[in-house]
Amino acid sequence: MRGFRWPPPPDGGPRTWGPGPGAPRTGRPALPEPETELVTTPHGVRLEQLVTGVGDPVTVFAHGLGNGIATTRPFGSGVAGRKVFFQFRGHGRSDAPPGPWSYLDLARDLRAVADLRGATRAFGASLGAGALCRLLVESPERFDRLVFFLPAALDHPRGQAARDRITDLLDAVAGGDASAVADVVAVELPPAVRNTPAGWAYLRQRLDHLLRDGLAPGLAALPDQAPLRDRAALAAVTAPALVIANAGDELHPVEVAEQLAAALPRATLHVYDRPGVLWSERADLRERISGFLNG
């Protein structure tokens, strides 16, 4: 299979070269996106939010850098009660107040959404995991259960690979060139997925959001910061926690997940043994998260 190409095939299927059977060229039409709302927080920043499900408990989901509601919604599959998904400042339709921004600012965004909806459980992915850690240093008893998916940094800034990735993404989005944005986003997909219907669907969704709403330049400085001064401050957190890592992921080193699990008194660490867990272990991942949060 050759490398990634943009634009996608007009009929939505994968493209192969040379002899041999091709995969089906048809697929289900995309479901319409649910309507989100803008909520005003006590610190004056309006944040985009989506609430699904009914009843208690309430779980808040915090996304990764350059991602958003659409990429965190699958983690809520099977989670009981209401699920609150939101966009950090600088993402989607959320405000982008004057910077520079810090993890403390992100923690305030997360806390505000959680408080407004009465969330008692929290999920944080990558950047969201860092913001959740920062919130817990200030309020260690804020949540009853915690999930950290692919934590990227604790008391040291992220590596050069993360800095390069967000810079490339911000430059491509600012330029408004779908092909350039697609080239950057395609790196998020395992090679085996990039030229499949599922891969194209993911790319289309990401491009629709990024080119419609953009990303704020203020996000560029976040990889140079650490969420915490000292991870030992997490020793005061008594809630059960699940920490999930993925071997071979240079943007989210397993070492960071191990450090986080060691710092939290009641943490369980699970490490998947190969990259691309969102594609290769999707069912297990969802069951693991929902089983823990519903426990």
DAVEN-V735680 format. One record per residue. PSI is psi in radians with two decimals (none if undefined). OMEGA is omega in whole degrees, 0 to 359 (* if undefined). D_LAST is the distance of its C-alpha to the last C-alpha in Angstrom with 1 decimal. Layout:
psi & omega & d_last
PSI & OMEGA & D_LAST
PSI & OMEGA & D_LAST
//
This chain:
psi & omega & d_last
2.31 & 179 & 43.2
3.10 & 183 & 44.7
3.08 & 181 & 43.0
2.49 & 176 & 41.3
2.62 & 175 & 43.6
2.45 & 7 & 43.6
2.95 & 182 & 44.1
2.85 & 175 & 42.1
2.46 & 184 & 43.9
-0.47 & 181 & 45.0
0.06 & 173 & 43.5
-0.10 & 182 & 40.1
3.06 & 179 & 40.1
2.80 & 177 & 40.4
2.27 & 176 & 43.9
2.79 & 180 & 45.3
2.52 & 178 & 48.7
-3.09 & 184 & 51.1
2.85 & 177 & 51.2
2.78 & 182 & 48.3
2.63 & 175 & 46.0
2.79 & 178 & 44.0
2.88 & 178 & 40.5
2.52 & 182 & 40.3
0.02 & 183 & 41.4
2.91 & 179 & 39.5
3.07 & 180 & 36.0
2.54 & 173 & 34.1
2.59 & 181 & 35.1
2.45 & 177 & 32.7
2.55 & 178 & 30.7
2.52 & 180 & 31.7
2.46 & 177 & 29.7
2.67 & 180 & 28.0
2.34 & 176 & 29.8
3.00 & 179 & 28.6
2.74 & 174 & 29.8
2.21 & 179 & 31.2
2.46 & 178 & 29.9
2.22 & 182 & 31.9
2.84 & 178 & 30.2
-0.45 & 179 & 31.6
0.24 & 169 & 33.1
0.10 & 180 & 35.0
2.14 & 177 & 33.5
2.31 & 183 & 32.6
2.43 & 177 & 29.5
2.41 & 189 & 28.8
2.59 & 174 & 25.5
2.25 & 178 & 23.8
2.23 & 177 & 21.2
2.90 & 179 & 19.6
3.07 & 181 & 17.4
2.75 & 174 & 17.3
-2.95 & 180 & 15.7
2.75 & 0 & 12.9
3.01 & 178 & 11.0
2.26 & 181 & 13.4
2.30 & 177 & 13.0
2.43 & 183 & 16.2
2.15 & 182 & 17.3
2.23 & 189 & 20.2
3.09 & 179 & 22.5
3.01 & 182 & 24.9
2.18 & 180 & 28.6
0.06 & 179 & 30.7
-2.67 & 182 & 27.8
-2.73 & 185 & 26.1
-0.80 & 185 & 24.2
-0.61 & 183 & 25.0
-0.27 & 177 & 23.7
-0.33 & 182 & 20.3
-0.71 & 180 & 19.7
-0.47 & 180 & 18.8
-0.32 & 180 & 15.7
-0.07 & 180 & 14.3
2.18 & 179 & 14.8
-0.12 & 179 & 12.0
2.22 & 184 & 10.0
2.74 & 176 & 9.8
-2.81 & 179 & 12.3
2.52 & 177 & 15.2
2.26 & 182 & 15.7
1.98 & 178 & 18.5
2.47 & 181 & 20.6
2.97 & 177 & 23.7
2.22 & 173 & 26.6
2.81 & 173 & 27.7
2.49 & 179 & 31.3
-0.06 & 180 & 33.8
2.53 & 175 & 31.6
-2.36 & 180 & 32.2
0.03 & 178 & 33.6
2.70 & 179 & 32.3
2.73 & 173 & 35.1
1.39 & 182 & 36.6
2.83 & 179 & 38.1
2.41 & 181 & 40.8
-2.89 & 2 & 39.5
2.76 & 180 & 39.1
2.73 & 179 & 35.3
3.03 & 175 & 33.0
-0.44 & 175 & 29.3
-0.71 & 176 & 29.7
-0.76 & 179 & 30.7
-0.66 & 177 & 27.7
-0.63 & 177 & 25.4
-0.70 & 176 & 27.3
-0.85 & 182 & 26.6
-0.81 & 180 & 22.9
-0.75 & 183 & 22.8
-0.82 & 180 & 25.1
-0.75 & 179 & 23.0
-0.75 & 181 & 19.8
-0.73 & 182 & 21.9
-0.53 & 181 & 23.7
0.00 & 179 & 20.6
0.62 & 181 & 18.6
2.37 & 177 & 15.8
-0.08 & 179 & 13.2
2.67 & 185 & 11.4
2.50 & 175 & 13.7
2.31 & 177 & 14.5
2.25 & 178 & 17.9
2.18 & 174 & 20.0
-1.91 & 177 & 23.2
-0.72 & 179 & 25.2
-0.58 & 176 & 22.1
-0.69 & 177 & 20.5
-0.75 & 178 & 23.7
-0.67 & 179 & 23.8
-0.72 & 176 & 20.3
-0.75 & 180 & 21.5
-0.70 & 178 & 24.7
-0.72 & 184 & 22.9
-0.50 & 176 & 20.9
-0.67 & 179 & 24.2
-0.65 & 184 & 25.5
1.38 & 187 & 22.4
-0.36 & 181 & 20.1
0.30 & 186 & 18.0
-0.62 & 185 & 17.8
2.71 & 180 & 14.1
-0.54 & 180 & 10.8
2.59 & 187 & 9.1
2.41 & 173 & 11.6
2.26 & 177 & 12.4
2.00 & 181 & 16.1
2.11 & 180 & 17.7
1.01 & 176 & 21.2
2.45 & 188 & 22.1
-0.43 & 183 & 25.9
2.62 & 175 & 27.3
-1.54 & 180 & 26.7
0.31 & 172 & 29.9
2.55 & 179 & 32.3
2.90 & 178 & 33.2
2.91 & 183 & 32.4
3.13 & 183 & 35.0
-0.58 & 181 & 38.0
-0.71 & 179 & 36.3
-0.69 & 178 & 33.9
-0.77 & 180 & 36.9
-0.71 & 183 & 38.9
-0.81 & 182 & 36.2
-0.61 & 177 & 35.7
-0.79 & 179 & 39.5
-0.72 & 182 & 40.2
-0.78 & 179 & 37.8
-0.73 & 180 & 39.2
-0.74 & 182 & 42.7
-0.75 & 180 & 42.1
-0.73 & 179 & 40.4
-0.58 & 179 & 43.2
-0.32 & 177 & 45.8
0.26 & 182 & 44.4
1.96 & 183 & 45.1
-0.68 & 181 & 42.6
-0.73 & 179 & 43.7
-0.72 & 178 & 43.3
-0.75 & 180 & 39.8
-0.67 & 178 & 38.9
-0.69 & 180 & 40.2
-0.79 & 183 & 37.9
-0.55 & 182 & 34.8
-0.44 & 179 & 35.5
-0.38 & 179 & 34.8
-0.29 & 183 & 31.1
2.43 & 171 & 31.3
2.55 & 182 & 31.7
-0.66 & 183 & 35.4
-0.30 & 184 & 34.7
-0.34 & 193 & 33.0
-0.51 & 182 & 35.5
0.66 & 179 & 38.0
2.85 & 177 & 35.7
-0.71 & 180 & 34.9
-0.69 & 179 & 31.3
-0.75 & 179 & 32.7
-0.69 & 180 & 35.3
-0.74 & 179 & 32.8
-0.80 & 180 & 30.7
-0.77 & 179 & 34.0
-0.78 & 181 & 35.3
-0.82 & 181 & 32.2
-0.75 & 180 & 32.2
-0.70 & 178 & 36.0
-0.79 & 182 & 35.9
-0.81 & 185 & 33.7
-0.72 & 182 & 35.5
-0.41 & 178 & 39.0
-0.82 & 188 & 38.3
-0.40 & 180 & 36.6
-3.10 & 175 & 37.6
2.47 & 182 & 36.2
2.42 & 178 & 37.6
-0.44 & 181 & 39.7
-0.26 & 180 & 38.1
-0.35 & 186 & 35.1
-0.49 & 184 & 37.5
-0.22 & 187 & 37.4
-0.68 & 179 & 33.6
-0.31 & 179 & 33.7
0.00 & 182 & 36.3
2.76 & 175 & 34.0
2.45 & 179 & 31.2
-0.65 & 187 & 28.2
2.70 & 171 & 28.7
-0.69 & 183 & 31.7
2.07 & 182 & 30.0
-0.25 & 178 & 26.5
-0.37 & 179 & 26.8
-0.32 & 180 & 26.0
-0.07 & 180 & 22.3
-0.34 & 180 & 22.4
-0.12 & 181 & 21.7
2.10 & 184 & 18.2
-0.11 & 181 & 15.8
2.54 & 173 & 12.5
2.44 & 183 & 10.2
2.53 & 173 & 11.5
2.16 & 180 & 11.7
2.18 & 184 & 15.4
2.24 & 180 & 16.8
2.98 & 185 & 20.6
1.95 & 180 & 23.2
2.45 & 177 & 26.3
0.14 & 180 & 29.6
1.84 & 185 & 28.6
-0.41 & 179 & 31.4
-0.34 & 182 & 29.9
1.34 & 186 & 26.6
2.44 & 177 & 27.6
-0.57 & 180 & 25.3
-0.67 & 179 & 26.9
-0.76 & 178 & 25.4
-0.70 & 178 & 21.8
-0.72 & 178 & 22.8
-0.71 & 179 & 24.3
-0.80 & 179 & 21.3
-0.63 & 179 & 18.9
-0.54 & 183 & 21.6
-0.47 & 181 & 22.0
2.19 & 186 & 18.5
-0.52 & 185 & 18.0
0.86 & 183 & 14.3
2.55 & 171 & 14.2
2.27 & 181 & 13.6
2.30 & 172 & 16.3
2.22 & 181 & 16.7
2.07 & 173 & 20.2
2.55 & 193 & 21.4
0.05 & 178 & 25.0
2.71 & 181 & 26.9
2.94 & 177 & 27.3
0.58 & 184 & 26.4
-0.54 & 180 & 22.8
-0.36 & 180 & 22.4
-0.67 & 185 & 25.0
-0.42 & 184 & 24.8
0.61 & 187 & 21.0
-0.84 & 183 & 19.8
-0.78 & 180 & 17.9
-0.70 & 181 & 16.2
-0.82 & 180 & 15.4
-0.76 & 180 & 13.9
-0.66 & 180 & 11.7
-0.77 & 181 & 10.7
-0.85 & 182 & 10.0
-0.65 & 178 & 8.3
-0.68 & 179 & 6.0
-0.83 & 184 & 5.2
-0.51 & 180 & 5.5
-0.07 & 184 & 3.8
none & * & 0.0
//
